[in-house]
Amino acid sequence: MLLYLLISLLSTEILYCASCSHELEICHSVGVIMATIKEVPSKVRRFERIGAHTHVKGLGLDENLNAVKVKDGMVGQETAREAAGLVIQMIKEGKLSGKTVILAGPPGTGKTAIAVAVSRELGAHVPFIQMSGSEVYSSERKKTEVLLGAIRKCIGVEIHEMRKVYEGELVTIDIKTAPHPYNPYQKVPESIRLTLKTEKEEKTIEAGASIAQQIMQENISEGNVIQIDAETGRVVNLGLSMESAKGRAYDVDTRKKIPRPPGEVMKEKEFVYTLALSDMDEINARRRFGGGIFSMFMGGSETKEIDTEVRTAVDESVKKMVDEGKAFIHPGVLFIDDSHLLDLEAFSFLGRAIESELVPIVILATNRGVTTIRGTDVKSPMGFPLDLIDRSVIIATHEYDPESIREILSIRSGEEKVDLQEKALKKLTEVGAKSSLRYSVQLLSLAAQNARTMKHKKVSAKDVERVTKLFMDIGEAAEHLRKYEEKMMIH
């Protein structure tokens, strides 16, 4: 028996069902139980993550590769952006493969933003891998293996293959079964007879047990448009034919509908696959070593590194396909931030790797001046070996002026949906010019949170002043540590 909680409200009573907690109403005028209906907001929120460079859409260049002061989320650094524009043109024309670009400048001057803008300009088809110099140090893999894996991830291979396929709308299907060899009471598919139809012709074909099993597993029936590879026997369900009876049965249908294929049932079609060299390395390594059979049955772990012979075989296979016109290589970009963290062994490996045939464009970013090369006692500009610097092109970034800081803060406020008062923007600009751009951007988010807490519609100068007092910049933090240096813990 359902229990109800009765609440009197004028002439209407609201009840709550004890079993399902649904809200009900009893109208005394008509004595009818009515369900309360509440509208659900139609606005669907999507997941949004605002990162440090979400606002960057490109380099902000015109048709003559001249930098516009404020464009595509980029502000200032006109010389560096124009230099990066020339690099992008050479990348697109395939003339910069095996070259190294160094982005050098003080912290917070837009080196990573320029690298992100380069990836935006190149487009989605060009591989772009971003990593830090500290990522090469691992207890499971060698430094050279990490770098080589990252380099091969940046090289895309576009493979074009012509294959004979049977393609059409499935009109009739007849599956013949036979007793299971080990269980006579169980039936297994023995063969299949299919009738495929296109706009031009209708053809009946017979196939073996493997194709019959695939069709049963994919739950393919009459009306579906299928594709059968003539060599491998792989079956692909393309969707539901719009001309079939099933396709015309419902006006609203969640199944994918496609038109009946044109031409003949038996045809040659071109298939295009895009893989990275690292993907091809892993596929060939699994084939050679049994795809993890050792780890599955013997309890051992699969190797973390790929054998050199596997990569050599992949390179030869790719070169052969390129010579035959079956594949095209798309050299990408490997961006290594904080590259001064690399040691002499890693730099030596990079210097040799960029001279090979299959290599991407390597962009190194650093904020160091003349410093010691990691792993040695030798001092060098940016902490790089001189021979690597000699074969690289260097793009310099400079500190932002107050006008550029103001524009960047204005763009960030729009990206974070923060409504700023003019005095607040001026105050943040002063903080950025005095301390750093990164610190002022951090204060922007904190001031916006303070304004929401205080129920302010806009971020005012008082909000900025309050968060400035609550948090310290790097100069204030250093002064604070010097003040209490004797009382600080050493170990």
N, C-alpha and C positions, 0 to 999 in steps of 0.2 A: 504494500500500500504506500502510495506516494505521500510524503509529508510536505505541507506548504506553509510558508510564513506569510501571514496576511497583514498587509499594511493598508489602512484606510487613507484614501486621498480624495476628498470631495466625493464625487459620485463614482470614482474609478478606484478599483483595488488592484494593487500590484502584488503578484505572487512569485515566489522563487521555488522552482522545482528542486526538491532535495536530491533527486537522482542525477539530474543533468545540469542543474543550476541555470536553466533557461529562464528568462524573465517573461512573465505572462501578465496580461491585464484582463480584469472582469468589468465590463461595462454594465452598471445596474439598470440603465435605461432599456437595454435590449437583452441583458442576461446572457451575453455571448462571450466566450473566452477568446481574446485576440492576442496574437504575438506582437510584441513591440519590435518594430523594425528601425534599425539605426543605419544611416548611410555611412559607407566607408569612404574616406577621402580618395579621390581618383588619382591624385598625384603620387606617382611611384618614385620613391627615392632610390637612386643608384649609389653604389659604393664609390666614394670619392676619397682619394688620398693625395693631399697636397704635399709634394716633395720640394726640395730646395731648388730644383730646376724645372718644375712643372710648367712654368710660364714660357720656357724657351721653345719656340716653334721653328727656328731656323737662324741663319747667320744675319739676316736683315740686310741683304745686298740688293742693288738694283740690277737692271739687265746688263750694265757695263761692269759688274762686279765691284762697284763702289759702295762702301758702307753708308747706310742711312743712320743718322744719329740715334733715332729710336724706331726700331722695326722688329717684328717677330719676337718680341720679348727681350731683345738684346739692346743694351744701352752702352754707348762709349766703346772703347777699345777698337776704334775704327781700323787702325793699321793691322792689328792682329786678325780681325775678322776678314779683311781684304786678302791677307796672306792665306788664311784658311780657305777662302773662296777659290784661290788659284789651286790649292792642293786638291780641293774637291773636283775641280774640272779635270785635273790630271788623273784622279782616281777613276772618274767616269769614263775617261778615254783609255784607261788601262796603261797609262804611261808612268805611274808612280809605284808600281809593284816593286817591293824590295827596298823601299826607301824608309828612312826614319825621320819623324818630325818631333822636335822637342818644343814643348810649351814651358817657358821659363818666366817666372815673375813672383812678386811677393804674395803672401797668403791673401785670399779674398779678392783677387783681381780678375776672376772669371775664367780661369784655365779650364776647369771642369765644364763650365757653361759653354765654352767654345767647342769642347769635345762633344757634348750632347747636341749642340747645334749642327755639328758635322754629321752626326748620325741621322738627325732629322732631314738634312739636305740630301743625303745619299738615298734615303727611302728604305722601305721594308725589305726589298729584295737583296740588299747588300748586307752581309753579316757584320755586326758591330758588337764586339765583346769588350766589356769594361771590367777591369780588375785593379787591385791595389798591389803595390810592390811587396807587401807583407804576405800575400796569399801564396807565394812560391815556397814558403817554408812549411813543410809538412813532415810529420813523423812516418807517414805511410808511403809517400812518393818523393822522388828526387826532385830537386829544383828544376833541372833541365826537362824532366818529364812533364811537370806542371806547365812550364812555358811552351813546350812543344805541343801539348794538348790544346792550350789556348790559341796558339798560332793556327793549328789545323781546324779549330772551330770557326775561324774567321775566313776560311776559304770555302766558298760555295761551289758546288758542281751541279749544273743544270743538264740533266740527262734526257735526251730525246730518243724514243724507241718506237719503232713501227711493229705492231703485232696484229696477227690475224685473230678476229673475234667473231662470234655469233651474237648478234644483237637484235632484239625485237620484243614485241609484246607476246607474252605467253598466252596462247589461245587454248590449247589442250595439254594435259599432262597425264601420263600413265606410268606408274611405278610398279615394276615387277619385283616381288619378294621371293626369298628362298629360305629354307630352314637354316638356323645358325649352325656352323660346323661343330660347336661344342655344346649347344643346347637346342635340340630338335624342336622344343616347344616354343622357341622364340623365332620370329621372322626378322630378316635383315634385308635391306634393299639390294637387289642383284643388278638391275639395269633400269633405264628410264627412257621413255619415248616422249619427245617434246615437239610441239608445233609453235613456231615463232612467226610473227607477222610484222611486216613493216608497211610503209606507205606504198611500196612498189611490189612486194611479193610476199608469199607465205611458204614456209619450208618446214618440213618435219625432219628431225634429227634423232638419232639414238646415241645414248651415252652409257658409261659404266656406273659402277657402284659408288665411286668417289663423288661424282657430280650429283647422283641421287641423294647421297647423304648430305651434301651441302645445301641442296634445295629443301630438304626436310628440316635441317637445322635452322635455316634462315626463314622458315615458315612462308615460303614462296608459293603462290597459287595463281590461278588464272587471273589475268588482268595486270599482272606485274610486268614491268619492263626489265629484262635481265640482260646480262652480258657474260658470255662464256669465253674464256681464253682458249683458243684452239690447241695451244701447245701444252699449257700447264693444267687446263681444266678448271681454273679458278672461276667461281661464279660470283657475280656482283649484282645485287638488287638495286637498280637505279631509281625505282619508284613505281607509282601506280599510273597506268596509262589513262589519260584524260578521255580517250575515245572508247575505253572499255565500259562494260555495264557497271562494274564497281565504281569506276571513276565518275560516272554520271548519276550514281545513286543518291548522293548526299550533296547539298549545297555547302554545308560546313563539314569539313573533314580534316583531321589532323595529319593524315598521311600525305607524304610528298607526291605531288602529281606532276607528270611531265608529258609532253606530246609523244605520239607514236613515232619511233625513229624513221627517218627517211632512208632511201636507197635500198640496197640489197641486205639480206640477212647476214650473209658471209661477207665481211669487209676487212680492210686494213685500216687501223686507226693509230694515230700518233699519241703516245703517252709521254707526259713530261713530269719528271721527278726532280726535285731540288733537295740535295743532301749536302751536308758539310763533310769535309775529309775525315773529321773525327768520327762521324756516324758510320762512314764506310770502314774505318779502322775497326770499330767495335763489331760490326757485322761480320767482317772477315775473321776477326779474332775468335768470335763464337763458333764460326764454322770450322776453323782449324782445330780448336781445342774442345770441341764437342758441346758448346753452348751450356757450360756449367754442369756437365754430367758428373765430373769429379766431385764438385762441391755437393751435389745432390745425394750421391750414393756413398761416397767415401768420407764425408764430413769435413773435407778440406775447404779452404777459402779460395775463391777465384782470385787471380792475379790482379793487382791494382794497376799494373803497367802493361802496356802493349808492346809486343816484341817488335824489334826493328825490321825483321823480315816481313811482318804483316804490313807495316807502313810502306815498305819498298814495293811489295806486290800491289798495294792499292795505287801508289803513284804510277807504276807502269801501266796498270789497267786504265787509269784516268787519262794518261798521255795517249794511249792507244785509241780510246774513244774520241778524244779531241782530234787526233789526226784523221780519224774516219768521219768526222763531222757529226758524231752522235752525242757529243757533250760540249758544254761551254763552261769555262771557269770564271767565277765572279770573285776576284780578290776583295776581301773585306778590310775592316779596320780593327786593330788591337790597341786599345787605349789602356795604358798602365799609369795609374795615378800614384803619387808618392813613389816615383821610380827610383829615387835616391836610396830607397831601402834595399834595392837589389845589390848583391855583392859582386865581386870581380868574376866569379865563376858564371853567374847568370848573365853579366854583361858580355863575357867572352862567347857564351852560347848564342846570345842574340846577334852579336856581330857576325858569327858564322851562318846563323839561320837566315838572315836577311839577304845573303848572297845566293841562296838556293833558288830553284826555279818556281816552286810552289810556295809562295810566302805572301802574307798580307801587308798592308801599310801599318807600320808600328808608330804610335803616337805616345811619347813619354812626357809626363808632366811632373814638374818639381818646383818647390819654393825655396830651395837651398842656394846659397852663394858658393864661395870657394870652401869646400869641405872635404873631409877624408872619404876616400872610396871605401865602402864597407868591406871588411876583411883584409884591409891593408893599412899601412901607415902613410900612404901617398895621398897628398892633397891635390884636388883637381876642381875645375869649375863645375858646379852643380853636383859634385860627387860622381861624375861619369868619367870613364877612361877617355883619354884624348883621342884615340883612334876611332871610337864610336862617335864622339862629337864631330870629328873631321868629316865623317861620311853622313852627317845629318844636316837638316835645315832647321834653324832655330827661329821660333816665333816668340817675341817678347810681349808681355802684358805689363801694364803700368797701373798705378793707383788711380782710383776714380776721383774726379773732382766733385765738389758739392752739388753741382747741377745734375751730374750723372747719378749720384746717390739719391737725389730727390726723385728722379724719374724711375729708378729701380724700386724705390719704396712705394711709389704710386702704383706701379705695375703689380707689385706683390700684394698691396692692399686690395686691388681689384681681383686678383687670383684667389685670395683668402676670404673675399666677400666682407671686407672690413671697411666701414664708412668712417673716413678720417676728416677731422676738422683741419683747416688750413694751418692753425697754430700748432696742432699736434704733428702735422707733417713737417713743419719747419723745425720743431724741436727734435724730431727723429733724425732729420738731416744734419743738424748740428752734432748730435751724438755720433752719427756715422762718420762725419768728417773728423771729429776729435778722436774717436776710438777706432772703429772698423765698420765696414758695411755689414758684415755677418752679425755683429753685435746689435746693430740697429734693426736688422730684420728680425732677430730674436725678440727684441723689445716690442716690435710691432704686434706680434702674436700675444705677448704677455699683456700689453696695454689693451688689446681688444678683449681679452678675457676679463681684465679688471673692469672695463666699461660694462660688460654684460653682467658682472656681479653687482655693480653699483646701479644697474637699471638705466644706464645711459644709452641713448639712441645712437650717438656718435662718439668716437674716441676723441677725447679732448686733451689739451696740453697737461691738465692735472693728472690724467691717467698715465701719461708718459712720464711725468715727474715722479709719480708714486712708484712705478716699477723701476725707475732709474735709481731710486733710493733703496729699493728692496734687493736689487741685484748689482753685482760688481762686474766691471769689464776687466780685461787682462791686466791693465795698469793698476787699477785699484786692488785687484787680487794679489799682485806682486807686492804692493805696498803693505797690504794686510799681513802677508807672510813675513815680510821683513820686520814688521812691528812686533810680532809674536814669535820671532825666530828662535829665541832661547827657550820658549815653552813648548815648541813643537816637538813631536816625536821624531826621532831620527831613524829608528828601525821599525 
